[in-house]
Amino acid sequence: MAPHKTFHLVFSLIMGAMMVFLMTFVITAVNLGFGAHFLAAWARVFVIAYVIAVPVIFFLAPIARKLTGGLLGVQP
């Protein structure tokens, strides 16, 4: 795999983990509180969201970079 493709894949995996970790943690805490089932519920939604988020980031990040570059008048 070309280095820039490898970079983009690893970026998507890391960004997905960070974003999904934070968002699912907060949303699960808001919805359920920190009760006995919090960790099990959070782990379940984390896995589901991560599987969805990584491909979304992989395919949409280049589009977001181009849109941002166009809005700001810079080359991404």
N, C-alpha and C positions, 0 to 999 in steps of 0.2 A: 504494500500500500504506500502511496506517495506520502512524504512527510507532512504536507499540508492537510491531507485527508486524515492521517493519523492524529494530527493535532486537533482537528475539528471534532473527531470522534471522542477523543479523550476529554476535550473541553465539554462536549455535550454530556458525557457521563458524570464529570465532576460538577458541572453547573446543575445538572438534574438532581444529583444527590443533595447538594446544598439547598437548592430551592425547595425541593419536595420535603426534605427534613424539616425545614422551618415552617413551611405552610401547613403540612399535615399535623405537625406538633401543635401549632397554635389553634387550628380549626378543631382538632380533636379535643384539646383542653377546653375550648369555649363551649363545645357541644356536650361533652361528657363530664368535665371537671377532672380532677386528679384522683379518681376513685380506684377501686380494686381492678377494674377491667381496662384502665387507661392504656397500659403498655400493650396489651394484646390488641386492642382496637386500633391504637396508633400504628403498630407494626403492620397490621393488615392493610390499612389505608395507605401507608407508606409504600408498600410493595406495589399495590395497584396503581398509585399515582406515578411512581418511578417508571414503571413499564410504559406508561402513556407519555410522560414528560420527556424522556430521552429522545425518542424519535421526533417529537414536536420540536424540541430545541435543535436537533440535528438539521431538520429541514427548514425551519423558520428563522434561525439565527442569521443565515446569509441574507435573507430578505429584509430582516430588521436592520442589518448593517447598511444595506443599500438605501433603504428608506431614510435612515438617520443621516447618512452621508448626503443624500439629496436635500433633506430639510436644512442641514447645516452648511451646505455648500462645500463639503470636504470630501476627499476621496477616502473611502473606508479601507 
